[in-house]
Amino acid sequence: MARSYMERPKNLRFIQTALQALETEIHYSRTSLPEACMRIAKHSKHPINTFFHVFGENLQSGDGLSAKEAWDKALEVLRDAGFIRDDVERISTLGNALGRSDAEDQVKHLVLLQKQLAELIARSEEEKDQNVLLWNCLGFCVGALVVILLF
């Protein structure tokens, strides 16, 4: 449990950085969405690299998926990586804007999500500070109890 509290802010920062890169690709480079996702996947850390790789592959697959459907499928990577439901729900909102509007509108949605992620990061840091020590102490006490019971 302590590890999950420690990983959450780090993973949220990773996805925030990746979204900043996506904003740059869309706004300045005018790169296609699948190509931008593959570039971001190459430069991101796990699990964010896997998320963007799956999203890019879903877009290129030729299965006729919309950007929202491809985004929603890729969100499974984040769920499997331990992102909490609130985080995934916030990130999922971006799927509605990707590929459906012009670059400026997509950038606005990316900036909004980055602000929301900054709030989530701050909140997750507070939760981490409150809970990591608690779970570490609890784990130590349970371990000590098991040792005492065995002897």
N, C-alpha and C positions, 0 to 999 in steps of 0.2 A: 504493500500500500504506500509506504514511504517513497518507493521508487516512482510510482505513478504520479504522486504529487510533485516530484522533482522533474519528471519528464514532460509534464504538460506545458509549463511555460516555455521550455526549450523548443518543443514541437510547434507551439503557436508562433514563436519567433521565426522558425524555419519557414513556415507557410507564409508568414507575413513578408519575409524577404523574397520568397518565390513570387508572390503576388506583385511585389514592386517590380520585379524583373519582367513579369507578364505585362504590367502597365507600360514599361519602357518599350517592350517589343511591339505592343499595339500602337502606342502613341507616336513614338519616334521612328521606329524601323518599319512600321506598317507590315509586319511579318504576318503570314497566314497563321491562324490559330493552331493548327496541328504542328506546324514547323516551330512556332514559338514554344509550344509545350515540350517538344523534344529537346530544344535548346535548354530550357529551364531544367528538365529532368537530368541533363548531363551535368549541371552545375549545382544541383541541390543535394541535400543530405537525406538519408533514409528517415522516414517513410515518404517524404514529400517528393523525392525523385520518382519513386514508384507510382505515386498518385498522378503526377503529370505525365509520366510515360504511358500509363493506362489510359488517361484522358486523351492524349494525342493519338494513341493507337485506335481508340474507339472512334475518333473523328475520321481517321484515315481508312478504317476497315471496309468501308463500302457497304455496310449493313443498312444504310439509310437512317442512321441515328441522328437526331438533332443534337445541337451542342448541349442542350439541357439534359437530354437522355444520356449522352456520353459522360457529362459531368456527374450525374447522379450515379451512374455505374461505377465511376472512378472513386466516388465517396466511400465505397465499400472498403477500399484500401485504408482509408483513415479510420473507419470503424474498427477494422481488424487490428490496426496499430495502437488502439487504446484511446483514441480521441473520445471525449465524452459527448453525449448526445447534443448538448447545447452548442458545443463547438462545431459539430458537424452540421447542425441546423443553420447556424450563421453562415458557414462556408457554402452551404447548398444554395443560399439565396443568389449567389453570383451566377449560378447556372442559368437563371432566367434571363440574364442580360447578355451573356456571351453569345456571339454569333447572330444575334437577332437585331442588333441596332448598329449605328455607325460607331466609329472608333472613339469619338468624343464621349458618347453615352457609356460605352463600355469602360472607359477610363474613369468616369464619374462613379460608376458602381464599384470599380476596383479600389478607388480612394476611400469610398464609404466603408467597404469591408475592411480595409486596412485600419481605419479608425476604430471600428468595432473590435477588431483583433487586438488593438492596443489596450482597449478596456478589458478584454478578456485576459490578456497577459498580466495586467496590473492585479486583477482579481485573483488569478491563479497564483501569482507570487505571494499574495496575502494568505491564501489557503495553504500554500506550501510552507510558509513560515509558521503557521499555526499547527499544522498536522504532521510534518516530517518528524519533529522531535518526539511527539506523542507516539507515533507508530514505531519509531526506533526503540523507545523506552519500553513500550508494550511488548515488542518482539524480544527484547533482552530479558524482561521479567518472565515471560512465558518460557523462554529457554532455560532460565535459572530454575524455575519451578520444575521443569521436566528433569533436570539434572538432580535436583533435591529428591524428587520422587523416585528416581532410579537408584539412589544410594540410600 
